[in-house]
Amino acid sequence: MCLFRLLGTILLLLTMLLAAIPVSAMPVGNGVTREWVIVFNQPNGLPQNVDSLVANAGGAVTARLPQVGAIAATSSDPAFAATLARNPQVQAISENVVQQLIPEDQGLDALDADNNGGQASPPGSDPQPGTEPLYNQQWDKMRMNASATGSYAVQRGRKDVVVAVLDTGAEVLPFAHPDIAPNLDFARSRSFVDSATGAALTAPDPNPASWDDRHGHGSWCLSAVAAPINGFGISGVAPNVTLVALKVLGDTGGGSYLGVAQALIYAGENKFDVASMSLGGYLRHADHGQALVIVVQRAVEFARANGVTPIAALANNNFDLSDGAFFRDFIEVPGELPGVIGVSATGYYNQKAFYSNYGVGKTDISAPGGSTRDTTGAPGSGVPVVSPYRGQGRVLGAWSAENTGGVTPPLNEEQCDPATGNCYYYAWVQGTSMATPNAAGVVALIISQYGDFETRNPQMGHLPPTKVESILQITANNQPCPEPGTFTGGPGFTTADNDCEGYTGYNGFFGKGIVDAVQAVTYYNRPTP
């Protein structure tokens, strides 16, 4: 391992360790009010004496999650956490802190390993025809064969298939974005977070002003799933499905795991079909993070039991999440959780994106997420990206007009409506955040194509998540591990090596392969029971 990568790894490890100090070891003065997540031994329902239990420990209940046997509570008593932790009804307690949950592009540079053989399948070629003015720039959709001659000709999605995007909200103010609004269910969209602080709300807010996206990240993800075919801007993977914006991240990308759990529960209660989560962070299994891991895991299980297929980004640190020597005590939440489809990112030349996390048993599937350090395919050449598309290897999606400063030219696009004079924005970005809604769009197409829309099982919804996962992985385009070599990232980065373990049918870089929309919707001649 090169010195640069070693130092970066040590720094991140120290950061995670400091964030994971047990709450009992943290000095707390009297009068400092803190919020806690408490999970009880019973996975559903709450103890009858929950209010008195919390009050006797010096706190007050602020939120109830009976569906997963958890609550949130505040207290200024420095002994509150220790007192509750001793109660036999309590499984774990952790402080509910606001964290940056949008994966940052901090990748170390590497893209090399052995190819163990097997039958590879090429992703979609380009160019492919589309119907929207900017489709000719959407190489990521072409890679998935989501095009006029691909999946659009077979299945564009059904309106009764609902994809919930847990993120920074949707661009609806001052003008609703035309590549989001036509498919957005305003009535069921919610905010679970205070936009300014990122703190979880005590109850979800239905007011569009509360879940308006003033960041851009959420709008990008929504448009990637289901930007409509309406002759304006771009098109999504599943341009006819219904979108629901569940805001769990504030205006700067901060949020809490409590808010994520609340949104997953809401998705389950409403029997949504997909929960797409381009967010995450590292938590320690025990001590500080234990209750947070448990509450999100239970929320995932609750959502799946109600027919929701959860899918999440694996983050952007170029870490091998299956490296037990490094990640023994940590887990990337929610991407690594059982029951969540973990997504890695690929670039224009179908290589693992330089920043994307990976790992055997961690990466379930891969999808185009962009990569500015992708090469022309010659291992170790270090040749900069040479692409016929704008964006320097990034991928294009809708953005927020309230944060155009966050993405400056030439990495943004502007489209104006001649009828109204309103202008709307698009951004070229990269990340596992972008790969995840691309894959979620294919999930939505699978449910649209093979789901049960006649009897509508009240418990499992349109299609069981296990069936969805199976079709998604079987129909993905298998990718081999790269041949031995190195990938040089350019100024500010040095050469490092990654190990791609596994074989062409499944490996740590690509999982089962790069998702393919047209293969997914043509796998069966007719829906199966």
C-alpha positions as CSV (number, residue, x, y, z in Angstrom):
1,M,0.0,0.0,0.0
2,C,1.4,3.4,-1.0
3,L,2.2,6.0,1.7
4,F,-0.6,8.3,0.6
5,R,-3.3,5.7,0.9
6,L,-1.9,4.5,4.2
7,L,-2.1,8.0,5.7
8,G,-5.5,8.5,4.3
9,T,-6.7,5.2,5.8
10,I,-5.2,6.0,9.2
11,L,-6.9,9.5,9.2
12,L,-10.3,8.0,8.3
13,L,-9.9,5.3,10.9
14,L,-9.1,7.9,13.6
15,T,-12.1,9.9,12.5
16,M,-14.4,6.9,12.8
17,L,-12.9,5.9,16.1
18,L,-13.4,9.4,17.6
19,A,-16.9,9.4,16.4
20,A,-17.5,6.0,18.0
21,I,-16.4,6.8,21.6
22,P,-19.0,5.1,23.9
23,V,-21.5,7.6,25.2
24,S,-20.7,6.6,28.7
25,A,-17.2,7.9,28.2
26,M,-18.2,11.3,26.8
27,P,-18.0,14.1,29.2
28,V,-21.4,15.9,29.5
29,G,-22.1,18.9,31.7
30,N,-25.4,19.5,33.5
31,G,-27.8,21.5,31.4
32,V,-26.7,20.3,28.0
33,T,-29.7,18.8,26.3
34,R,-29.0,15.9,24.0
35,E,-31.2,13.6,21.9
36,W,-31.0,9.9,22.1
37,V,-32.2,6.9,20.2
38,I,-33.4,4.0,22.4
39,V,-34.2,0.6,21.0
40,F,-35.9,-2.0,23.1
41,N,-35.5,-5.7,23.2
42,Q,-38.9,-6.3,21.5
43,P,-38.5,-5.5,17.8
44,N,-42.0,-4.0,17.5
45,G,-44.3,-2.2,19.9
46,L,-43.2,-0.2,22.9
47,P,-43.1,-1.0,26.6
48,Q,-46.3,0.2,28.3
49,N,-44.2,2.1,30.9
50,V,-42.1,3.8,28.2
51,D,-42.9,7.4,29.3
52,S,-42.3,6.8,33.0
53,L,-39.2,4.8,32.2
54,V,-37.7,7.8,30.3
55,A,-39.0,10.3,32.8
56,N,-37.5,8.5,35.7
57,A,-34.2,8.6,34.0
58,G,-34.4,12.4,33.6
59,G,-35.7,12.6,30.0
60,A,-38.7,13.1,27.8
61,V,-39.9,11.1,24.7
62,T,-39.8,13.2,21.5
63,A,-40.6,10.6,18.9
64,R,-42.1,7.1,18.9
65,L,-41.3,4.3,16.4
66,P,-43.5,1.4,17.7
67,Q,-43.1,-0.4,14.3
68,V,-39.5,-1.1,15.2
69,G,-39.5,-0.9,19.0
70,A,-37.7,2.4,19.3
71,I,-38.1,5.9,20.5
72,A,-36.2,9.2,20.6
73,A,-35.8,11.1,23.8
74,T,-34.1,14.2,25.0
75,S,-32.4,14.8,28.4
76,S,-30.0,17.2,30.0
77,D,-29.1,14.7,32.7
78,P,-25.5,13.5,32.2
79,A,-26.5,10.0,33.6
80,F,-29.5,9.6,31.3
81,A,-27.8,7.2,28.9
82,A,-26.1,5.1,31.5
83,T,-29.4,4.8,33.5
84,L,-31.4,3.6,30.6
85,A,-28.7,1.3,29.4
86,R,-29.0,-0.6,32.7
87,N,-32.7,-1.2,32.2
88,P,-33.4,-4.8,31.1
89,Q,-36.0,-3.7,28.6
90,V,-33.4,-1.6,26.7
91,Q,-31.3,-3.2,24.0
92,A,-29.1,-0.2,23.1
93,I,-29.0,3.6,23.4
94,S,-27.0,6.0,21.2
95,E,-26.9,9.7,20.8
96,N,-28.9,10.9,17.8
97,V,-26.3,13.2,16.2
98,V,-26.5,15.0,12.8
99,Q,-23.9,13.8,10.3
100,Q,-22.9,14.5,6.8
101,L,-24.7,11.6,5.0
102,I,-24.2,12.5,1.4
103,P,-21.2,10.4,0.3
104,E,-18.3,12.7,-0.4
105,D,-16.0,12.2,-3.4
106,Q,-12.8,11.3,-1.4
107,G,-11.7,8.3,-3.4
108,L,-8.1,7.0,-3.4
109,D,-7.1,6.0,-6.9
110,A,-6.9,2.4,-7.9
111,L,-8.5,0.0,-10.4
112,D,-6.5,-3.2,-10.7
113,A,-6.8,-6.9,-9.9
114,D,-6.8,-10.4,-11.4
115,N,-9.5,-11.6,-13.8
116,N,-10.6,-15.0,-12.7
117,G,-12.3,-15.8,-16.0
118,G,-15.9,-16.4,-16.8
119,Q,-18.4,-15.1,-19.4
120,A,-18.5,-11.3,-19.5
121,S,-21.4,-9.3,-21.0
122,P,-21.0,-5.9,-22.6
123,P,-23.1,-3.1,-21.2
124,G,-25.1,-0.9,-23.6
125,S,-23.2,0.9,-26.3
126,D,-23.4,4.5,-27.4
127,P,-24.8,6.5,-29.0
128,Q,-28.4,5.2,-28.6
129,P,-31.5,7.2,-29.5
130,G,-33.7,9.0,-27.0
131,T,-36.5,11.5,-27.1
132,E,-35.4,14.4,-25.0
133,P,-33.2,17.4,-25.9
134,L,-30.4,16.4,-23.5
135,Y,-30.7,12.6,-23.9
136,N,-27.7,12.6,-26.3
137,Q,-25.6,13.5,-23.2
138,Q,-27.0,10.7,-21.0
139,W,-24.3,8.0,-21.6
140,D,-25.2,6.4,-18.3
141,K,-28.7,5.6,-19.5
142,M,-27.3,4.2,-22.7
143,R,-25.0,1.9,-20.7
144,M,-28.1,0.5,-19.1
145,N,-29.9,0.2,-22.5
146,A,-32.6,2.7,-21.2
147,S,-33.2,4.2,-24.6
148,A,-35.8,4.6,-27.3
149,T,-34.6,1.3,-28.9
150,G,-34.0,-0.4,-25.6
151,S,-36.2,-0.5,-22.5
152,Y,-38.4,2.5,-23.4
153,A,-39.7,0.4,-26.3
154,V,-40.7,-2.4,-23.9
155,Q,-41.5,-0.9,-20.5
156,R,-41.4,2.7,-19.3
157,G,-42.9,2.0,-15.9
158,R,-46.3,2.0,-14.4
159,K,-47.9,4.9,-12.5
160,D,-48.9,2.6,-9.7
161,V,-45.3,1.7,-9.0
162,V,-43.9,4.2,-6.5
163,V,-40.2,4.9,-5.9
164,A,-39.4,6.8,-2.7
165,V,-36.2,8.8,-2.8
166,L,-34.7,9.4,0.6
167,D,-32.5,12.5,0.1
168,T,-32.5,16.3,0.2
169,G,-36.0,16.6,-1.2
170,A,-37.3,17.8,-4.6
171,E,-36.9,21.0,-6.6
172,V,-40.5,22.4,-6.3
173,L,-39.8,26.1,-5.4
174,P,-39.9,28.7,-6.8
175,F,-40.8,26.6,-9.8
176,A,-41.4,22.8,-9.9
177,H,-38.7,21.2,-12.0
178,P,-40.3,19.8,-15.2
179,D,-38.1,16.7,-15.1
180,I,-39.4,15.8,-11.6
181,A,-42.8,17.4,-11.0
182,P,-44.9,15.5,-13.6
183,N,-44.2,12.2,-11.9
184,L,-44.0,13.5,-8.3
185,D,-46.7,12.6,-5.8
186,F,-46.9,15.9,-3.9
187,A,-49.6,14.5,-1.5
188,R,-47.4,11.7,-0.1
189,S,-44.0,13.5,-0.2
190,R,-42.7,14.4,3.3
191,S,-39.9,16.0,5.2
192,F,-38.4,14.2,8.2
193,V,-35.7,16.7,8.8
194,D,-35.2,20.4,9.7
195,S,-33.8,21.8,6.5
196,A,-31.4,24.2,8.3
197,T,-30.0,22.0,11.0
198,G,-30.5,18.4,9.6
199,A,-32.1,17.3,12.9
200,A,-34.9,14.9,12.7
201,L,-38.5,16.2,13.1
202,T,-40.8,14.8,15.7
203,A,-43.4,14.2,13.0
204,P,-43.1,14.2,9.2
205,D,-44.1,17.5,7.5
206,P,-46.2,17.4,4.3
207,N,-45.7,21.0,3.4
208,P,-43.8,21.3,0.0
209,A,-41.8,24.2,1.4
210,S,-40.4,21.8,4.0
211,W,-39.3,19.2,1.5
212,D,-38.1,21.6,-1.2
213,D,-34.6,20.7,-2.3
214,R,-32.2,23.6,-1.8
215,H,-29.2,21.4,-2.3
216,G,-29.6,19.6,-5.7
217,H,-28.6,16.1,-4.7
218,G,-32.2,14.8,-4.2
219,S,-33.4,16.4,-7.4
220,W,-30.6,14.7,-9.3
221,C,-31.6,11.3,-7.9
222,L,-35.3,11.8,-8.5
223,S,-34.7,12.7,-12.1
224,A,-32.4,9.7,-12.7
225,V,-35.1,7.4,-11.6
226,A,-38.1,8.9,-13.4
227,A,-37.6,12.1,-15.4
228,P,-40.6,12.0,-17.8
229,I,-40.5,11.8,-21.5
230,N,-42.0,15.2,-22.1
231,G,-39.8,16.9,-24.7
232,F,-37.8,18.8,-22.1
233,G,-34.4,18.2,-20.7
234,I,-33.6,14.6,-19.9
235,S,-35.3,11.3,-19.3
236,G,-35.1,8.8,-16.4
237,V,-34.7,5.0,-16.4
238,A,-38.4,4.5,-15.6
239,P,-40.0,7.7,-17.0
240,N,-43.6,6.7,-16.2
241,V,-43.4,5.6,-12.5
242,T,-44.5,7.7,-9.6
243,L,-41.9,9.5,-7.4
244,V,-42.2,10.4,-3.7
245,A,-39.7,12.8,-2.2
246,L,-38.8,11.8,1.4
247,K,-36.5,14.5,2.7
248,V,-34.1,13.1,5.3
249,L,-31.1,15.4,4.6
250,G,-31.0,19.1,5.3
251,D,-29.8,21.8,2.9
252,T,-26.1,21.0,3.4
253,G,-26.5,17.2,3.3
254,G,-26.7,16.7,7.0
255,G,-29.1,14.2,8.6
256,S,-29.6,11.6,11.2
257,Y,-30.2,7.8,11.1
258,L,-33.4,8.4,13.1
259,G,-34.7,10.4,10.2
260,V,-33.7,7.6,7.7
261,A,-35.5,5.0,9.9
262,Q,-38.6,7.2,10.1
263,A,-38.7,7.5,6.3
264,L,-38.3,3.8,5.8
265,I,-41.1,3.1,8.1
266,Y,-43.3,5.7,6.3
267,A,-42.4,3.9,3.0
268,G,-43.5,0.6,4.5
269,E,-46.7,1.9,5.9
270,N,-47.6,3.4,2.5
271,K,-46.6,0.2,0.6
272,F,-44.2,2.0,-1.7
273,D,-42.3,-0.3,-4.1
274,V,-38.8,1.0,-3.9
275,A,-36.7,3.0,-1.3
276,S,-33.7,4.6,-3.0
277,M,-31.0,5.9,-0.6
278,S,-28.0,7.8,-2.0
279,L,-26.7,8.4,1.5
280,G,-24.8,6.7,4.2
281,G,-22.0,6.8,6.7
282,Y,-19.8,4.6,8.9
283,L,-21.1,3.4,12.3
284,R,-19.5,1.2,14.9
285,H,-21.4,-2.0,15.6
286,A,-21.3,-1.4,19.4
287,D,-21.2,1.5,21.8
288,H,-21.9,4.8,20.2
289,G,-23.5,3.5,17.0
290,Q,-25.2,0.3,18.1
291,A,-28.7,1.7,18.6
292,L,-28.5,3.6,15.3
293,V,-27.5,0.5,13.4
294,I,-30.3,-1.5,15.0
295,V,-33.0,1.1,14.4
296,V,-32.2,1.4,10.7
297,Q,-31.9,-2.4,10.3
298,R,-35.3,-2.8,11.9
299,A,-36.7,-0.1,9.6
300,V,-35.3,-1.9,6.6
301,E,-36.9,-5.1,7.7
302,F,-40.2,-3.4,8.3
303,A,-40.1,-1.8,4.9
304,R,-39.3,-5.2,3.2
305,A,-42.1,-6.9,5.1
306,N,-44.4,-4.4,3.5
307,G,-43.2,-4.9,-0.1
308,V,-40.5,-2.2,-0.3
309,T,-37.2,-3.0,-2.0
310,P,-34.5,-0.9,-0.3
311,I,-31.4,0.0,-2.4
312,A,-28.5,2.2,-1.3
313,A,-25.1,3.6,-2.2
314,L,-21.9,2.0,-0.9
315,A,-20.1,5.4,-0.5
316,N,-17.2,7.0,-2.1
317,N,-14.0,6.3,-0.2
318,N,-12.5,3.5,-2.4
319,F,-12.5,1.2,0.6
320,D,-12.8,-2.6,0.5
321,L,-15.7,-3.0,2.8
322,S,-15.0,-6.7,3.1
323,D,-11.6,-6.0,4.6
324,G,-12.1,-7.4,8.1
325,A,-8.8,-6.1,9.3
326,F,-10.0,-2.6,8.7
327,F,-13.8,-2.7,9.0
328,R,-14.1,-5.3,11.7
329,D,-15.9,-3.0,14.0
330,F,-17.6,-0.8,11.5
331,I,-20.4,-1.0,9.0
332,E,-21.5,1.4,6.2
333,V,-25.2,2.2,6.9
334,P,-27.5,1.6,5.2
335,G,-25.7,0.2,2.1
336,E,-24.1,-2.8,4.0
337,L,-27.2,-3.7,6.0
338,P,-28.8,-7.1,5.3
339,G,-31.9,-6.6,3.1
340,V,-30.4,-3.6,1.3
341,I,-29.1,-3.8,-2.3
342,G,-25.7,-2.3,-2.1
343,V,-24.6,-0.4,-5.3
344,S,-21.1,0.4,-6.5
345,A,-20.4,2.9,-9.3
346,T,-18.8,2.5,-12.7
347,G,-17.5,5.0,-15.2
348,Y,-17.8,5.7,-18.9
349,Y,-15.4,2.8,-19.8
350,N,-17.2,0.4,-17.5
351,Q,-14.5,0.3,-14.9
352,K,-15.1,0.6,-11.2
353,A,-15.2,4.3,-10.5
354,F,-12.0,5.4,-8.8
355,Y,-13.9,6.6,-5.7
356,S,-16.4,3.7,-5.3
357,N,-16.4,1.5,-2.3
358,Y,-16.5,-2.2,-3.1
359,G,-16.1,-5.7,-1.5
360,V,-17.1,-9.3,-1.8
361,G,-20.4,-9.8,0.0
362,K,-20.9,-6.0,0.1
363,T,-21.4,-5.1,-3.6
364,D,-24.6,-6.6,-4.9
365,I,-24.8,-4.7,-8.2
366,S,-23.1,-1.9,-10.0
367,A,-24.4,0.9,-12.2
368,P,-23.1,4.0,-14.0
369,G,-22.2,6.7,-11.6
370,G,-19.5,8.6,-13.5
371,S,-15.8,8.8,-13.1
372,T,-13.5,11.7,-14.0
373,R,-10.4,9.5,-13.7
374,D,-11.7,6.7,-16.0
375,T,-9.2,5.7,-18.6
376,T,-9.6,4.6,-22.2
377,G,-9.3,1.0,-21.0
378,A,-5.6,0.4,-21.2
379,P,-4.6,-0.8,-17.7
380,G,-2.1,1.4,-16.0
381,S,-2.1,3.9,-18.9
382,G,-3.3,6.8,-16.7
383,V,-4.9,8.3,-19.9
384,P,-7.4,11.0,-18.9
385,V,-11.0,10.4,-19.8
386,V,-11.7,10.9,-23.5
387,S,-15.4,11.1,-24.0
388,P,-17.7,12.5,-26.7
389,Y,-19.9,13.9,-23.9
390,R,-19.7,17.0,-21.8
391,G,-19.1,16.6,-18.1
392,Q,-15.6,15.1,-18.2
393,G,-16.8,11.6,-17.3
394,R,-19.6,12.7,-14.9
395,V,-23.3,12.0,-15.4
396,L,-26.2,14.4,-16.0
397,G,-29.3,15.0,-14.0
398,A,-31.7,17.7,-12.7
399,W,-30.4,20.2,-10.1
400,S,-31.8,22.8,-7.8
401,A,-32.0,26.5,-8.9
402,E,-31.3,27.4,-5.3
403,N,-27.8,25.9,-5.3
404,T,-26.5,26.6,-8.8
405,G,-23.3,27.9,-7.1
406,G,-22.7,24.4,-6.0
407,V,-22.1,23.2,-9.5
408,T,-20.5,25.8,-11.8
409,P,-19.9,25.9,-15.6
410,P,-19.0,23.8,-17.5
411,L,-20.5,21.3,-15.1
412,N,-24.1,22.6,-15.3
413,E,-26.7,22.9,-18.0
414,E,-29.6,25.3,-18.3
415,Q,-32.8,24.7,-20.1
416,C,-35.5,27.4,-20.4
417,D,-39.1,27.1,-21.2
418,P,-40.0,29.5,-24.0
419,A,-43.6,29.6,-23.0
420,T,-43.0,30.7,-19.4
421,G,-39.5,32.0,-19.5
422,N,-38.6,29.9,-16.5
423,C,-35.2,28.3,-16.6
424,Y,-34.3,25.0,-15.0
425,Y,-30.9,23.5,-14.1
426,Y,-29.0,20.3,-14.6
427,A,-25.7,19.2,-13.2
428,W,-22.8,16.9,-14.1
429,V,-21.8,15.0,-11.0
430,Q,-20.4,11.6,-10.0
431,G,-20.7,9.2,-7.1
432,T,-22.3,6.0,-5.9
433,S,-25.2,8.5,-5.2
434,M,-25.7,8.6,-9.0
435,A,-25.3,4.9,-9.5
436,T,-28.0,4.1,-6.9
437,P,-31.0,5.9,-8.5
438,N,-29.9,4.5,-11.9
439,A,-30.2,1.0,-10.4
440,A,-33.4,1.9,-8.6
441,G,-35.0,2.9,-11.9
442,V,-34.3,-0.6,-13.2
443,V,-35.8,-2.0,-10.0
444,A,-39.0,0.0,-10.7
445,L,-39.1,-1.4,-14.3
446,I,-38.8,-4.9,-13.0
447,I,-41.8,-4.4,-10.7
448,S,-43.7,-2.7,-13.4
449,Q,-43.1,-5.6,-15.8
450,Y,-43.6,-8.5,-13.5
451,G,-45.6,-7.2,-10.5
452,D,-49.0,-8.4,-9.4
453,F,-51.4,-5.5,-10.2
454,E,-54.6,-7.6,-10.0
455,T,-54.9,-9.1,-6.6
456,R,-52.5,-6.7,-4.8
457,N,-51.3,-8.7,-1.8
458,P,-51.9,-6.3,1.0
459,Q,-48.8,-7.4,2.8
460,M,-46.2,-7.8,0.1
461,G,-47.3,-5.2,-2.4
462,H,-46.7,-5.7,-6.1
463,L,-43.6,-7.9,-6.1
464,P,-41.6,-9.4,-3.2
465,P,-38.2,-7.8,-2.7
466,T,-36.4,-11.2,-2.9
467,K,-37.9,-11.7,-6.4
468,V,-36.9,-8.2,-7.5
469,E,-33.3,-8.7,-6.3
470,S,-33.1,-12.0,-8.2
471,I,-34.2,-10.6,-11.5
472,L,-32.0,-7.5,-11.1
473,Q,-28.9,-9.6,-10.5
474,I,-29.6,-12.3,-13.0
475,T,-30.2,-9.8,-15.8
476,A,-27.1,-7.6,-15.0
477,N,-24.2,-7.6,-17.4
478,N,-21.4,-9.6,-15.8
479,Q,-18.1,-7.8,-15.6
480,P,-14.6,-9.4,-15.1
481,C,-12.1,-8.1,-12.6
482,P,-9.5,-5.9,-14.4
483,E,-6.2,-7.3,-15.5
484,P,-3.2,-6.6,-13.2
485,G,-2.0,-3.0,-13.4
486,T,-2.4,0.4,-11.8
487,F,-4.6,3.4,-12.2
488,T,-3.0,6.8,-11.7
489,G,-5.4,9.5,-10.6
490,G,-3.5,12.6,-11.6
491,P,-2.5,15.6,-9.5
492,G,-3.1,15.2,-5.8
493,F,-3.4,11.4,-6.0
494,T,-0.8,8.7,-6.2
495,T,-0.9,5.1,-7.5
496,A,-2.5,2.5,-5.3
497,D,-3.7,-1.1,-5.8
498,N,-7.1,-2.6,-5.1
499,D,-7.8,-6.3,-5.0
500,C,-10.8,-7.4,-7.0
501,E,-11.8,-10.7,-5.5
502,G,-14.2,-13.1,-7.1
503,Y,-15.0,-14.1,-10.7
504,T,-16.8,-12.6,-13.7
505,G,-20.2,-13.9,-12.5
506,Y,-19.7,-12.1,-9.1
507,N,-16.9,-10.1,-7.7
508,G,-16.2,-7.3,-5.2
509,F,-16.0,-4.5,-7.8
510,F,-19.2,-5.1,-9.8
511,G,-21.3,-7.5,-7.8
512,K,-23.4,-9.5,-10.3
513,G,-22.6,-6.9,-12.9
514,I,-23.8,-3.6,-14.4
515,V,-27.6,-3.3,-14.4
516,D,-29.4,-3.6,-17.7
517,A,-32.9,-2.2,-18.2
518,V,-33.8,-4.0,-21.4
519,Q,-32.6,-7.4,-20.2
520,A,-34.5,-6.9,-17.0
521,V,-37.8,-6.3,-18.6
522,T,-37.4,-9.0,-21.2
523,Y,-36.3,-11.8,-18.9
524,Y,-39.7,-13.4,-18.8
525,N,-42.2,-13.7,-21.6
526,R,-44.9,-13.1,-19.1
527,P,-45.2,-12.3,-15.4
528,T,-44.5,-15.2,-13.1
529,P,-46.6,-16.1,-10.0
